[in-house]
Amino acid sequence: MLMNKKKNTLPVYLQSSLVDQLIHNRPQSNSTEPITYLHPPFTFKLASSFGFCFGVKQALEKAYLALSENPGKKIYLLGEIIHNPLVNNDLKENGIEIFSINAAEQLITSLGTNPDPSIVIIPAFGAPKHIYDLLEKNNKQQLIVYDTTCPFVQKVWRRGESLSAAGYSLIIHAKPNHEETMATLSHCASASVIIRDKSDALAMAAFIKGHSSREEFDKHFLTLISPGFNPEKHLDKVGIINQTTMLASETQELTQIISDAFRERYGAEQLSDHFANTKDTLCYATNKNQQACLALANSGAQLAIVIGGYNSSNTSHLVDILSWHMPCYFIDSPKSIISRTLIKHYDCHAKTIKDTADWLEEGNVTIAISAGASCPDYLIEKVIKRICELA
């Protein structure tokens, strides 16, 4: 039984009166100009777009709806609802049991034999296709399913399915072990290969152009190809889709590299026979947040703070954008701000927590603030207030 009832509102604890006021008072809602908040000696410049996106809001509304509609019942979540530890911990404290997606098959099979209905939540990233099939197989009123899969993730799946049906293999710009990537791979029937970055795109382009061997290709892409992938066969006709939270400019660059390789091999006149002219599948909210960060980077701030879960893909790309322009500190809570002379922050590339001394100079300071799509407004307010305490 799939639940599609009217959504409730987000819990009060996730909201912020300060952030609501700042957004309400900004000059133009469609502008990328940062939002300014003065609290001498600090000037805070918030990205024009940040925090919870439509997909995250929808996922959380459905999860809390499941709680309100099923008091006292066991509720099972198939993986983290979003990449924010505080939000996931709150769901746990409210009684939701979180199972890894790898344990989902055994869980669903056991629930299907229960005489009483069980409640299952599919997270915002979606789930592999065999999990949906299993839920349907066991859904004889024993399972009540709240599917919180982001609509933009589902859009990517539809794009992949349409390309597959038209005979295209798929190149997916993505992080290989991300939950969304695993789900996308399972929903697309085509032979698929993942490219993570520019080095992967260049390696693939070299093979397409005949500048590298099958052995070199297999060595480079050994863990990034679907079973049975044969580059000599499957790289003749391809389409590109991506994980919705990747860096838009990078997806465009990698697409151009692959397109140029096909153009060199087959000629411009035959390009369309081998390379699908697909539009970017990055979600609009991710793109909007990234464009807002670009404007924020050029706003004259002296340093930047980005708030979000450390395993959040979209948040890490906001950090990348701001880091190109100024010192940028990726934190998951105000507790990371120890003092004016010490901040603990996450290094996305080294995947470690770093201590930086003397990060906040004396006197007037302009600070850029942004947050990932899985970061609640109340955390943004708490970070701002924590910095203000250091005045």
Summary of the structure (lengths in Angstrom):
residues: 391
radius of gyration: 22.6
end to end distance: 54.5
largest distance: 66.3
contacts: 1331
relative contact order: 0.15
helix: 43%
strand: 19%
